[in-house]
């Protein structure tokens, strides 16, 4: 059962992350692009006031956050698996202990998110990471959604929605930054056959 819970959690995180990334890419392509002149004869005020580009550092931080989500949500899933097993066995005392362990694991996730973005130079990444961490930490205090999980059947709807709420700010932003780091090559930039 524990593996089934972990698979559901891992699948949920990956699907949510991918979906947010795809949404973010669509939003990114819909946003107006910042262009710089091909040949600049003199510096312009616009060029000097351009925001610094933190894309590379942000993508690295996002990769670290992916590892946090995978590892720490696995521990959270393990605690939920124990809780469900105890609930199904009508072992209320151990089910309550497992709920508390799940809450502890959520606190660890929030702490890890903050740790991985503490030194990030990108203020927007810090902001969205703080939002995700706050949502996760609030859920660690209010376990009403966990108490409603009595079997593995209950995981799909409630937990999937909860994970989406938790990680969508940071996953969406990371998706945009990853898309910006690896822009598609236009056909005119490809080497010609006559070269």
SULWO-V285666 format. One record per residue. N is the residue number from 1. RES is the residue in one letter. SS is DSSP state (hx for helix, st for strand, lp for the rest). OMEGA is omega in whole degrees, 0 to 359 (NA if undefined). Layout:
# SULWO-V285666
N | RES | SS | OMEGA
N | RES | SS | OMEGA
This chain:
# SULWO-V285666
1 | X | lp | 181
2 | X | hx | 180
3 | X | hx | 178
4 | X | hx | 178
5 | X | hx | 180
6 | X | hx | 179
7 | X | hx | 178
8 | X | hx | 180
9 | X | hx | 181
10 | X | hx | 179
11 | X | hx | 179
12 | X | hx | 180
13 | X | hx | 182
14 | X | hx | 180
15 | X | hx | 180
16 | X | hx | 180
17 | X | hx | 180
18 | X | hx | 180
19 | X | hx | 178
20 | X | hx | 178
21 | X | hx | 179
22 | X | hx | 178
23 | X | hx | 181
24 | X | hx | 179
25 | X | hx | 179
26 | X | hx | 177
27 | X | hx | 181
28 | X | hx | 182
29 | X | hx | 179
30 | X | hx | 181
31 | X | lp | 178
32 | X | lp | 182
33 | X | lp | 175
34 | X | lp | 182
35 | X | lp | 174
36 | X | lp | 181
37 | X | lp | 180
38 | X | lp | 179
39 | X | lp | 180
40 | X | lp | 181
41 | X | lp | 178
42 | X | lp | 179
43 | X | lp | 179
44 | X | lp | 178
45 | X | hx | 179
46 | X | hx | 182
47 | X | hx | 182
48 | X | hx | 181
49 | X | lp | 180
50 | X | lp | 180
51 | X | lp | 179
52 | X | lp | 180
53 | X | lp | 180
54 | X | lp | 189
55 | X | hx | 183
56 | X | hx | 180
57 | X | hx | 180
58 | X | hx | 179
59 | X | hx | 177
60 | X | hx | 178
61 | X | hx | 179
62 | X | hx | 177
63 | X | hx | 176
64 | X | hx | 178
65 | X | hx | 176
66 | X | hx | 179
67 | X | hx | 177
68 | X | hx | 182
69 | X | hx | 181
70 | X | hx | 183
71 | X | hx | 187
72 | X | hx | 177
73 | X | hx | 174
74 | X | hx | 177
75 | X | hx | 176
76 | X | hx | 179
77 | X | hx | 178
78 | X | hx | 178
79 | X | hx | 177
80 | X | hx | 178
81 | X | hx | 177
82 | X | hx | 180
83 | X | hx | 180
84 | X | hx | 180
85 | X | hx | 180
86 | X | hx | 178
87 | X | hx | 180
88 | X | hx | 178
89 | X | lp | 181
90 | X | lp | 179
91 | X | lp | 187
92 | X | hx | 183
93 | X | hx | 180
94 | X | hx | 175
95 | X | hx | 178
96 | X | hx | 177
97 | X | hx | 180
98 | X | hx | 176
99 | X | hx | 179
100 | X | hx | 177
101 | X | hx | 177
102 | X | hx | 178
103 | X | hx | 178
104 | X | hx | 180
105 | X | hx | 177
106 | X | hx | 178
107 | X | hx | 178
108 | X | hx | 180
109 | X | hx | 179
110 | X | hx | 179
111 | X | hx | 181
112 | X | hx | 178
113 | X | hx | 180
114 | X | hx | 181
115 | X | hx | 184
116 | X | hx | 181
117 | X | hx | 183
118 | X | lp | 183
119 | X | lp | 180
120 | X | lp | 181
121 | X | lp | 184
122 | X | lp | 182
123 | X | hx | 178
124 | X | hx | 177
125 | X | hx | 179
126 | X | hx | 181
127 | X | hx | 181
128 | X | hx | 177
129 | X | hx | 178
130 | X | hx | 178
131 | X | hx | 178
132 | X | hx | 181
133 | X | hx | 179
134 | X | hx | 179
135 | X | hx | 180
136 | X | hx | 180
137 | X | hx | 177
138 | X | hx | 178
139 | X | hx | 177
140 | X | hx | 179
141 | X | hx | 182
142 | X | lp | 186
143 | X | lp | 183
144 | X | hx | 180
145 | X | hx | 179
146 | X | hx | 181
147 | X | hx | 179
148 | X | lp | 180
149 | X | lp | 182
150 | X | lp | 179
151 | X | lp | 180
152 | X | hx | 178
153 | X | hx | 182
154 | X | hx | 185
155 | X | hx | 187
156 | X | hx | 185
157 | X | hx | 188
158 | X | hx | 184
159 | X | hx | 178
160 | X | hx | 179
161 | X | hx | 181
162 | X | hx | 179
163 | X | hx | 178
164 | X | hx | 179
165 | X | hx | 182
166 | X | hx | 191
167 | X | hx | 184
168 | X | hx | 179
169 | X | hx | 184
170 | X | hx | 180
171 | X | hx | 178
172 | X | hx | 180
173 | X | hx | 179
174 | X | hx | 177
175 | X | hx | 179
176 | X | hx | 183
177 | X | hx | 177
178 | X | hx | 178
179 | X | hx | 180
180 | X | hx | 181
181 | X | hx | 182
182 | X | lp | 179
183 | X | lp | 179
184 | X | lp | 181
185 | X | lp | 178
186 | X | lp | 182
187 | X | hx | 182
188 | X | hx | 180
189 | X | hx | 180
190 | X | lp | 180
191 | X | lp | 181
192 | X | lp | 182
193 | X | lp | 183
194 | X | lp | 182
195 | X | lp | NA
